[in-house]
Amino acid sequence: MTARSRAVAPDREATRRRVRHLVSIGEGDPLAPFALRPDKRFVFAPDGRAAVGYQIKFGTAVASGDPVGDACGFDAAIDAFVAEMRRRRLRVAVLGAGERARPRWERHGLSAVAIGRDVVIRRNDWSLRGRRMRNVRQAVQRAANAGVSVQVRREGDLCAAEVAELRGLTAHARKRDTRGFSMTLGRMFDGSQPDAVVVLARMPDGAIVGAHRYLWAGKQDLSLDLPIRHDDAPNGVDERLVAEVVDWGALRGVERVSLAFAPFPELFADRTRLSATGRAGYALAHLLDPLVKVEALYRYLRKFHAFDQQRFVMLRWRALLPTALAMLVLEFGR
């Protein structure tokens, strides 16, 4: 198989079946399900054990997260991807590389810039009891006091009326949350993810005021896709949905539930201890506020005390500006 034949357009169903299989056998990567986003292309390791998902903008081939599949095939998949992009005279960069793939990319001359941490609730660590979980516990109780009930459903079992209601909420949510390339699948409720876990928050009259969709990352992990919430939903709905899906999963062998990606937590943890460089980074991070409220997202996620591995942008410094532009358009562009 040549390098040219390994780079396959994302709309070929046979390729997507191969990638879906690789996602199902991988372990420990909450971003793996998002490799199946429709706008991604793929380069496979020669033996097919792993693949790199990517997209091209402004002459830069941006890989999305770590390779998917068997970790023993990561080196070969990355080597094949870099070779293919060099043959095509494209710059190479990575958005959301994890700790285990970072040294593999560094061997190809890319530098790492830490951009945040995964937020992963582990079944054995989860409890609403205790002082440190007080904020989450109180939020869950406020939602319950408002009469919110919760259902956990398989996406393929939703009825047509529920799907229509969720699509309406989703369209509204996307106006407020434009995350894309690395941590949102897209294809919401179109029948392509029948096994996705959908958690519904309903008011006493039956109206859906919030929902979370979780995708399977391997056999024992769930990853939150785009959360959906009505502006008039009672306080605590999101925390209630998280608590319910973790408890539901614990009874079914789910080991980890990934909530999201927390950008730059070190910048927001304690502003009083920031160096001059840290204060500059804090200001730069807030330049993203029109796209995503990074500090508000951090303050929501820190309540769960579940910060996990670091994520990195991998790039060549001499190509900083075109690489940054490509990543911003991919992640936040419409």
Buried (B, 14 or more C-beta within 10 A) or exposed (E): EEBEEBBBEBEEEEBBEBBBBBBBBBBBBBBBBBBBBEEBBBBBBBEBBBBBBBBBBBEBBBBBBBBBBBBEBBBBBBBBBBBBBBEEEBBBBBBBBBBBBBEBBBEBEBEBEEBBBBBBBEBEEBEBEEEEBEBBBBBBBBBBEBEBBBBBBEBEEBEEEBBEBBBEBBEEBBEEBBBBBBBBBBEBBEEBBEEBBBBBBBBEEEEBBBBBBBBBBBEBBBBBBBBBBBEEBBEBBBBBBBBBBBBBBBEEEBBBBBBBBBBBBBBBEEEEEBEEEBEEBBEEBBEBEEBBBBBEBBEBBBBBEBBBBBBBBBBBEEBBEBBBEBBBBBBBEE
